[in-house]
Amino acid sequence: MDRVSRFRARREALNEALLSDAPLPIKRFFALDQDVYSDGALSAQVKELLGLVASTVLRCDDCITYHLVEASAAGATHDEIVEALAVALVVGGSITIPHLREAFAVLDEL
């Protein structure tokens, strides 16, 4: 199983476990997250690229992988994703480089 498949399976299992016992505020937050990334004034694709930049600056590898997968599924091209990662590097600085390495490893699988 490749990195992306393992990520998806693990995330789905953990979300299911979390949400099965979660109180209403946690469930509402998950619903809000889903709503925010839907098409609106900004397309879902653009929102996923924004999420990718924010996740890279915040240095969350799980979040980076999630937004890479979702951006790709929403139609973002390789070049668009790479440009978004360049923005993240400029905003986040050199401390994001290890996370860019991980992002490019995932991107190669997409």
C-alpha positions as CSV (number, residue, x, y, z in Angstrom):
1,M,0.0,0.0,0.0
2,D,1.4,3.4,-1.0
3,R,1.7,6.5,1.3
4,V,-1.5,8.1,0.1
5,S,-3.6,4.9,0.5
6,R,-2.2,4.3,4.0
7,F,-2.9,8.0,4.9
8,R,-6.5,7.7,3.6
9,A,-7.2,4.4,5.4
10,R,-5.7,5.6,8.7
11,R,-7.5,9.0,8.5
12,E,-10.9,7.3,7.8
13,A,-10.5,4.8,10.6
14,L,-9.4,7.5,13.1
15,N,-12.2,9.9,12.1
16,E,-14.7,7.1,12.4
17,A,-13.5,6.3,15.9
18,L,-13.4,9.9,16.9
19,L,-16.8,10.8,15.6
20,S,-18.5,7.7,17.0
21,D,-18.0,9.1,20.5
22,A,-17.6,12.8,19.9
23,P,-19.8,15.4,21.6
24,L,-21.9,17.7,19.4
25,P,-19.4,20.6,19.4
26,I,-16.7,18.4,17.8
27,K,-19.2,17.1,15.2
28,R,-20.3,20.7,14.4
29,F,-16.6,21.6,13.9
30,F,-16.2,18.7,11.4
31,A,-19.3,19.8,9.6
32,L,-18.1,23.4,9.5
33,D,-14.7,22.3,8.1
34,Q,-16.5,20.4,5.3
35,D,-18.8,23.3,4.5
36,V,-15.9,25.9,4.4
37,Y,-14.0,23.9,1.8
38,S,-17.0,23.6,-0.5
39,D,-17.4,25.7,-3.7
40,G,-18.5,29.3,-2.9
41,A,-17.0,32.6,-4.0
42,L,-13.8,30.7,-4.1
43,S,-13.7,27.3,-5.8
44,A,-13.0,24.2,-3.7
45,Q,-9.7,23.8,-5.6
46,V,-8.5,27.3,-4.5
47,K,-9.6,26.7,-1.0
48,E,-7.7,23.4,-0.9
49,L,-4.6,25.3,-2.1
50,L,-5.1,27.9,0.6
51,G,-5.4,25.0,3.1
52,L,-2.2,23.5,1.7
53,V,-0.3,26.8,2.2
54,A,-1.7,27.3,5.8
55,S,-0.9,23.7,6.7
56,T,2.7,24.0,5.4
57,V,3.3,27.2,7.3
58,L,1.8,25.5,10.4
59,R,4.0,22.5,9.7
60,C,1.3,19.8,9.9
61,D,2.3,16.9,7.7
62,D,-1.0,15.1,8.1
63,C,-2.8,18.4,7.1
64,I,-0.4,18.9,4.2
65,T,-1.1,15.4,2.9
66,Y,-4.8,15.9,3.3
67,H,-4.8,19.1,1.3
68,L,-2.5,17.7,-1.4
69,V,-5.0,14.8,-1.9
70,E,-8.0,17.1,-1.8
71,A,-6.5,19.8,-4.1
72,S,-5.5,17.1,-6.6
73,A,-9.0,15.6,-6.5
74,A,-10.5,19.1,-6.9
75,G,-8.5,19.5,-10.2
76,A,-5.4,21.4,-9.1
77,T,-2.5,20.7,-11.4
78,H,1.0,19.7,-10.4
79,D,2.2,23.2,-11.3
80,E,-0.5,24.9,-9.3
81,I,0.3,22.8,-6.3
82,V,4.0,23.5,-6.6
83,E,3.4,27.3,-6.8
84,A,1.2,27.1,-3.7
85,L,4.1,25.3,-1.9
86,A,6.4,28.1,-3.1
87,V,4.1,30.6,-1.5
88,A,4.2,28.5,1.7
89,L,8.0,28.5,1.7
90,V,8.1,32.3,1.3
91,V,5.6,32.8,4.1
92,G,6.8,30.1,6.4
93,G,10.5,30.4,5.8
94,S,13.2,27.7,5.8
95,I,11.7,25.9,8.7
96,T,9.0,24.6,6.3
97,I,11.6,22.9,4.1
98,P,11.4,19.4,5.8
99,H,7.6,19.6,5.3
100,L,8.1,20.6,1.6
101,R,10.2,17.4,1.2
102,E,7.3,15.4,2.6
103,A,4.8,17.2,0.4
104,F,6.8,16.5,-2.7
105,A,7.0,12.8,-1.8
106,V,3.2,12.7,-1.6
107,L,2.9,14.8,-4.7
108,D,5.0,12.3,-6.6
109,E,2.4,9.6,-5.7
110,L,-0.5,11.7,-6.9
